[in-house]
Amino acid sequence: MKGITGWQYRPFVPMERPAERGQPAICRLAPDETSVEVEIVDDSAESTTYTLHVRPRGGDDAEPWTIMDLDGLNTRVDGLRREQDYELFVTRQGDPQARSRTRLVRTGAYPDHVVNYAHPEDDVYGFSGRYLCDPALVRLPSGALLAGMSVFEGHGPQNLSLLFRSDDDGDSWRYVCDLFPAYWGTLFLNRGVLYFLGTHTENGHVLIGASHDEGRTWTAPTILFVGGGGPDTCGYQRQPMPILEHQGRLITSVDYGSWKSPTCYGIGTLSVDADADLLDPANWTVSEITYFDPDWPGAPVGGNVSVLEGSVYVASDGRLVNLTRMQIRGAEPAHSLACLFELDPDDLESAPRFLKIIDMPTGANSRTHVLRDEVSGRYWAIGNLVTNDATPHMRTVVGLCVSDDGYGWRVAKIVLDYRDEDPARVGLQYTSFIVDGDDILHLTRTSINGAHNFHDANCQTFGVVTNFRSL
């Protein structure tokens, strides 16, 4: 076996599962109330005719398989029962030994458009995890949209990312490829080239790779900074946070630590000359890390607090700032705060300096994604709102906030509202968004309709806020 020269797989198959190589695979599922979209990948075969086998999931008393002949790699199965688990697999016509792994899916009501779905008991991605996280979204030069997401599980390997493309502004989606190892990645364009900046696992090394064909093929990943090797060791994490170009440099936030360390996570800065070779680690810098200090003015009192998952932007007074999530455990107040740090654009290797703690409607112990709109000059943020003080970690309500200066925030619109659902079972969280003409396009990590819990999402959903500047 030769060494790798790229990053992409269709799909990635671990060494310990050789029987799956060269076989068809179900690479995308998108359910709704009474149907499911099914997409197949089978790059090793010339055939495009398959047989789909589907039945309600029922253990020893399972119903017979319904068999459907398919002409092509995409189909929609209609007439399914509401809120029912199904199992399904495909075979190549004329070659019944060429068989995919059995996948699981659940029908039901999902928000907006489902980009991709993963049943909590489906182990097809067990080498990385069983749940979907880290939504990332970019508009490509061709006009297509590219969505990214990682596959995770608490204390699991957490090292796989999936890419999907839409050529009709998000109405439909198609599988592109897997990236491995890849986790917590931002998709972004620089000088016409597409990049994925993330880590190789939770608390891992910082990685970057490039694509010159809109995500179909990728360079081999480059390690920029060495971190840890899993959830219990200290290392880098960053989520798909925004990347800002300022004074000729690309600047973004990065975290360092682990939930097991006494200080949990602190905040730092990654940067590179925007005209440099982004795949050369020598061109990048990472700052010293700043950890939470309980003596900061306005800091929550008691408990354990981390600062992480920041959005970098230039505030109205010209300061280069990083607005970070505050993870608050057992402290008061318990939510609706964010921490602002000031960055020195002339010395981005220096540690972020504490600026102030602000009231933040979307400071709900989860990530807030912030962008400045060049047309209006205002700042826009999407994150979770706490509507019940008894559940300060709730993620059932997603709000769009606006600021005139980057410091004072107000709610402009409720984007997704599931406050009447059980906050332990339902979560709509970690929304990434882009400004697209007069609209905001957003991708959300969604736990609903039989998800493992509010945190461990079973799908990624895409939506649009139209004419957002009028709000």
C-alpha positions in Angstrom: 0.0 0.0 0.0 1.3 3.4 -1.0 1.3 6.5 1.2 -1.6 8.9 1.0 -1.4 11.8 -1.4 -4.9 13.3 -0.7 -7.4 13.7 2.1 -10.6 12.6 0.5 -12.3 9.2 0.5 -15.6 7.9 -1.0 -16.2 6.7 1.6 -13.5 6.2 4.2 -13.2 2.5 5.1 -11.0 1.5 8.1 -8.4 -1.2 7.7 -10.3 -3.5 10.0 -13.3 -3.6 7.6 -11.8 -4.8 4.3 -15.0 -6.5 3.2 -16.6 -3.1 2.6 -14.0 -2.0 0.1 -15.4 -1.9 -3.4 -18.9 -2.3 -2.1 -21.8 0.2 -2.5 -22.5 2.4 0.5 -25.4 4.5 1.6 -23.7 7.8 2.0 -26.6 10.2 2.8 -30.0 9.9 4.4 -32.5 12.7 4.7 -35.8 11.8 6.4 -39.0 13.7 6.8 -42.5 12.8 8.1 -43.4 10.0 5.7 -40.4 9.6 3.4 -36.6 9.4 3.3 -34.0 10.5 0.6 -31.4 7.8 0.0 -28.1 8.4 -1.8 -25.6 5.7 -2.8 -21.9 6.0 -3.5 -20.2 3.2 -5.6 -17.2 4.6 -7.3 -15.7 1.1 -7.9 -18.5 0.0 -10.2 -19.8 1.0 -13.6 -23.3 0.0 -12.7 -25.9 2.6 -11.7 -28.7 0.1 -11.1 -29.4 -1.1 -7.6 -32.0 -2.8 -5.4 -33.0 -1.0 -2.2 -34.2 -3.2 0.7 -36.2 -1.4 3.4 -38.4 -2.4 6.3 -39.6 -1.1 9.6 -37.2 -1.9 12.4 -38.8 -4.5 14.6 -36.3 -6.9 16.1 -37.2 -10.6 15.9 -40.7 -9.7 14.7 -39.5 -7.5 11.8 -41.7 -7.2 8.8 -40.6 -8.6 5.4 -38.3 -6.4 3.3 -39.8 -4.1 0.7 -37.6 -4.3 -2.4 -37.3 -1.5 -4.9 -35.3 -1.4 -8.1 -33.3 1.8 -8.5 -32.0 3.4 -11.7 -29.4 5.8 -10.4 -27.7 6.7 -7.1 -30.4 8.8 -5.6 -34.0 8.0 -4.7 -36.8 9.0 -2.4 -38.8 6.4 -0.6 -42.4 7.6 0.1 -45.4 6.3 2.0 -43.5 5.5 5.2 -45.1 5.6 8.7 -44.6 8.6 10.8 -42.1 8.5 13.7 -41.0 5.0 12.8 -37.5 3.5 12.7 -36.5 1.8 9.4 -33.5 -0.3 8.4 -32.3 -0.3 4.8 -29.5 -1.5 2.6 -28.7 -1.7 -1.2 -27.3 -4.3 -3.5 -26.0 -4.0 -7.1 -28.4 -5.5 -9.5 -27.0 -8.7 -11.0 -24.5 -9.0 -8.1 -26.4 -9.6 -4.8 -23.1 -10.1 -3.0 -22.2 -6.5 -3.6 -24.1 -5.1 -0.6 -23.9 -2.0 1.5 -24.0 -2.0 5.3 -27.4 -1.7 6.8 -28.3 1.8 7.7 -31.0 3.1 10.2 -33.3 6.1 9.8 -36.3 7.5 11.6 -39.2 9.4 10.0 -40.7 12.4 11.6 -40.9 16.2 11.5 -37.5 17.9 11.1 -36.7 21.7 10.9 -36.0 23.2 7.5 -34.1 21.0 5.1 -32.2 17.9 6.4 -28.8 17.9 4.8 -27.7 14.6 6.4 -29.0 12.2 9.1 -27.4 9.7 11.4 -29.5 7.4 13.6 -28.1 7.2 17.1 -27.8 3.4 16.9 -26.3 3.3 13.4 -22.6 2.2 13.7 -21.6 2.8 10.1 -19.2 5.6 11.3 -18.4 3.8 14.6 -14.7 4.3 14.0 -15.3 8.0 14.6 -18.7 8.2 16.4 -22.4 8.0 15.9 -23.6 11.7 16.1 -23.2 14.7 13.8 -21.6 18.0 14.9 -19.6 21.0 13.7 -21.8 22.5 10.9 -19.7 24.4 8.4 -21.0 26.3 5.3 -19.5 28.1 2.4 -20.6 29.5 -1.0 -18.3 28.2 -3.7 -17.1 30.2 -6.7 -19.4 28.2 -9.0 -22.4 29.3 -6.9 -22.9 26.0 -5.2 -23.1 25.6 -1.5 -20.8 23.2 0.4 -21.7 21.9 3.9 -19.4 20.1 6.2 -20.0 18.2 9.4 -18.0 15.9 11.8 -19.0 12.6 13.3 -18.5 12.4 17.1 -19.2 10.4 20.2 -18.2 11.2 23.8 -14.8 9.5 24.4 -14.8 8.2 20.9 -12.2 8.6 18.2 -13.9 11.6 16.6 -11.8 12.0 13.5 -14.2 12.0 10.5 -15.8 14.8 8.5 -18.4 14.6 5.8 -19.0 17.0 2.9 -22.2 17.7 1.0 -23.0 20.0 -2.0 -26.1 21.8 -3.1 -26.5 23.3 -6.6 -29.9 24.7 -6.0 -29.4 27.1 -3.0 -30.0 24.4 -0.4 -33.2 22.8 -1.7 -31.4 19.5 -2.3 -28.0 18.1 -1.3 -25.6 15.5 -2.6 -22.7 13.7 -1.0 -19.2 14.8 -2.0 -16.6 12.9 0.1 -15.3 12.0 3.5 -12.2 13.7 5.0 -10.1 11.6 7.4 -8.7 12.4 9.8 -10.6 15.7 10.1 -12.6 17.3 12.8 -14.0 20.6 14.0 -13.3 22.3 10.6 -14.1 25.6 9.0 -14.6 25.6 5.2 -13.3 28.9 3.8 -12.1 30.4 0.5 -8.9 32.4 0.2 -7.6 33.7 -3.1 -10.1 31.4 -5.0 -8.9 28.2 -3.2 -11.1 26.2 -0.8 -9.6 25.2 2.5 -10.6 23.1 5.5 -9.0 24.2 8.8 -9.7 22.0 11.8 -8.1 19.4 14.0 -7.4 15.6 13.6 -9.5 14.8 16.7 -10.9 16.3 19.8 -8.1 18.3 21.6 -5.8 17.3 18.7 -3.4 18.8 16.2 -4.4 21.7 14.1 -4.7 20.6 10.4 -5.3 22.3 7.1 -5.9 21.0 3.6 -6.8 22.6 0.2 -9.1 21.8 -2.7 -8.8 23.2 -6.2 -12.0 21.5 -7.5 -14.6 22.8 -4.9 -14.1 19.9 -2.4 -14.1 16.9 -4.6 -10.3 16.2 -4.1 -8.0 17.5 -1.5 -4.3 17.8 -0.7 -3.0 15.6 2.0 -3.5 17.4 5.4 -0.7 19.5 6.8 -0.2 19.6 10.6 0.2 23.2 11.7 0.4 22.8 15.4 0.8 19.7 17.6 -1.9 19.2 20.3 -3.1 16.2 22.2 -4.8 13.0 21.2 -8.3 12.8 22.6 -10.9 14.1 25.0 -9.0 13.5 28.2 -5.7 15.1 27.0 -5.0 18.8 26.5 -4.9 19.9 22.9 -6.4 22.2 20.3 -10.1 22.6 19.4 -11.7 25.3 17.4 -15.1 24.5 16.0 -16.1 25.9 12.5 -15.6 29.5 13.7 -15.3 32.5 11.3 -12.0 33.5 9.7 -11.4 37.2 9.3 -9.0 38.9 6.9 -7.6 42.0 8.5 -4.5 44.0 7.6 -3.4 41.4 5.2 -3.7 38.4 7.6 -6.2 35.7 8.1 -7.2 35.5 11.8 -9.3 33.1 13.7 -9.9 31.8 17.2 -8.6 28.6 18.6 -9.0 26.9 22.0 -6.6 24.9 24.1 -7.2 22.5 27.0 -9.7 19.8 27.9 -12.7 19.3 30.1 -10.5 17.2 32.3 -7.9 19.9 33.0 -8.3 22.2 36.0 -8.5 25.3 33.8 -10.7 23.5 31.2 -10.3 25.6 28.0 -8.6 28.9 27.2 -8.6 31.1 24.2 -5.9 31.8 21.6 -5.4 33.1 18.1 -4.3 31.5 14.8 -3.1 33.7 12.0 -1.3 33.6 8.6 -0.4 36.1 5.9 -3.3 35.9 3.5 -1.0 35.9 0.4 1.3 33.2 1.8 1.2 29.5 1.2 -1.4 28.4 3.7 -0.2 24.8 3.6 3.3 25.7 4.9 3.3 25.6 8.7 6.2 28.1 8.9 3.8 30.8 7.7 1.3 30.3 10.6 1.4 31.7 14.1 -0.5 30.6 17.3 -0.7 32.9 20.3 -0.2 32.2 23.9 -3.4 31.0 25.6 -5.6 33.1 28.0 -7.6 31.3 30.6 -10.6 32.5 32.6 -9.8 34.6 35.7 -12.5 34.8 38.3 -11.3 38.2 39.3 -12.3 39.8 36.0 -14.9 42.5 36.4 -18.4 41.1 35.9 -17.2 37.4 36.0 -19.7 34.8 37.2 -19.2 33.9 40.8 -18.3 30.4 41.9 -18.3 27.2 39.9 -16.1 26.4 37.0 -15.9 28.7 33.9 -14.2 28.3 30.5 -13.8 30.7 27.6 -13.8 29.0 24.2 -15.3 29.0 20.7 -14.7 32.6 19.7 -15.6 34.8 16.8 -13.0 37.4 15.7 -14.2 40.7 14.2 -13.3 44.4 14.1 -15.7 46.4 16.4 -17.0 49.8 15.5 -14.3 51.5 17.5 -11.6 49.8 15.4 -10.6 47.2 18.1 -9.8 43.7 16.9 -11.9 41.6 19.3 -12.7 38.0 19.9 -16.2 37.3 21.3 -16.1 33.9 23.1 -18.6 31.5 24.6 -18.6 31.3 28.4 -19.2 27.8 29.6 -20.6 28.3 33.1 -20.9 25.4 35.5 -22.3 25.9 38.9 -21.8 29.7 38.9 -24.0 32.8 39.0 -25.2 34.2 36.7 -25.6 30.9 34.9 -26.1 32.1 31.3 -26.5 35.1 28.9 -22.9 36.3 29.1 -20.0 36.5 26.6 -16.4 37.4 27.1 -14.6 39.9 24.9 -10.9 39.8 24.3 -8.8 42.3 22.5 -6.2 41.1 20.0 -3.1 43.1 18.9 -3.1 43.1 15.1 0.7 43.9 15.2 1.5 41.0 17.6 -0.9 38.2 17.1 1.4 35.8 18.9 0.7 37.6 22.1 -2.1 36.3 24.4 -5.6 37.7 23.9 -6.2 40.5 26.5 -9.3 40.5 28.6 -11.5 43.4 27.5 -14.8 42.9 29.3 -17.7 40.6 30.0 -20.9 41.6 28.2 -24.6 40.7 28.3 -25.2 38.4 25.4 -28.7 37.0 24.6 -27.2 34.0 22.9 -24.8 33.3 25.8 -26.5 30.0 26.6 -23.4 27.8 27.4 -23.1 27.1 23.7 -21.4 28.6 20.7 -22.4 31.9 19.1 -21.3 32.6 15.6 -20.7 36.3 14.8 -20.2 38.1 11.4 -20.1 41.7 10.4 -22.3 42.6 7.5 -20.4 44.8 5.1 -23.5 46.3 3.6 -25.2 47.5 6.8 -22.1 47.8 8.9 -24.0 45.9 11.7 -22.9 42.8 13.5 -25.0 39.7 13.4 -24.9 36.6 15.6 -26.7 33.3 15.8 -26.8 31.1 18.9 -29.0 29.7 21.6 -31.4 31.8 23.8 -32.3 30.7 27.4 -36.0 31.2 27.9 -36.2 29.4 31.2 -33.7 30.2 34.0 -34.3 26.7 35.4 -32.5 25.2 32.3 -29.5 27.5 31.7 -28.0 25.0 29.3 -31.1 24.7 27.1 -30.5 24.6 23.4 -34.1 24.5 22.1 -34.4 28.1 20.9 -32.1 29.6 18.2 -31.9 33.4 18.0 -30.5 35.9 15.5 -29.1 38.9 17.3 -27.8 42.2 16.0 -25.4 44.9 17.2 -24.6 48.4 16.0 -21.1 48.4 17.5 -20.1 44.8 18.3 -20.6 45.3 22.0 -24.3 45.8 22.8 -26.6 43.0 21.4 -30.4 42.6 21.0 -32.5 39.8 19.6 -33.7 40.5 16.0 -35.5 37.2 15.3 -36.3 33.8 16.7 -34.9 31.5 14.0 -35.9 28.1 15.5 -38.3 27.7 18.5 -38.7 24.4 20.2 -39.0 25.7 23.8 -41.9 23.5 24.5 -39.9 20.4 23.8 -37.9 18.6 26.5 -34.5 20.4 26.7 -32.8 17.2 27.7 -33.9 15.5 24.5 -34.0 18.3 21.9 -31.2 20.6 20.8 -30.7 23.0 17.9 -27.2 24.3 18.3 -23.8 25.5 17.0 -25.4 27.2 14.0 -22.9 28.3 11.3 -24.1 31.0 8.9 -23.1 33.1 5.9 -24.4 36.4 4.6 -25.7 35.7 1.1 -27.1 38.8 -0.7 -30.1 39.9 1.3 -30.4 36.6 3.2 -28.6 34.6 5.9 -28.0 31.0 5.1 -27.6 28.8 8.2 -26.6 25.2 9.0 -27.5 23.8 12.4 -26.6 20.8 14.5 -30.0 19.3 15.3 -31.1 16.8 17.9 -34.7 15.9 17.5 -37.2 13.1 16.9 -35.4 10.2 18.7 -31.9 11.7 19.0 -29.7 10.2 21.7 -30.1 13.4 23.7 -30.1 17.2 23.2 -26.3 17.2 22.7 -25.7 14.2 20.5 -27.3 15.3 17.2 -28.9 13.0 14.7 -29.0 15.5 11.8 -27.8 18.7 10.2 -30.5 21.1 9.0 -30.2 24.0 6.5 -32.4 27.1 6.6 -32.7 30.7 5.3 -33.5 34.0 7.0 -34.8 36.2 4.2 -34.2 40.0 4.0 -32.4 39.9 7.4 -31.4 43.6 7.2 -35.1 44.6 7.5 -35.4 42.9 11.0 
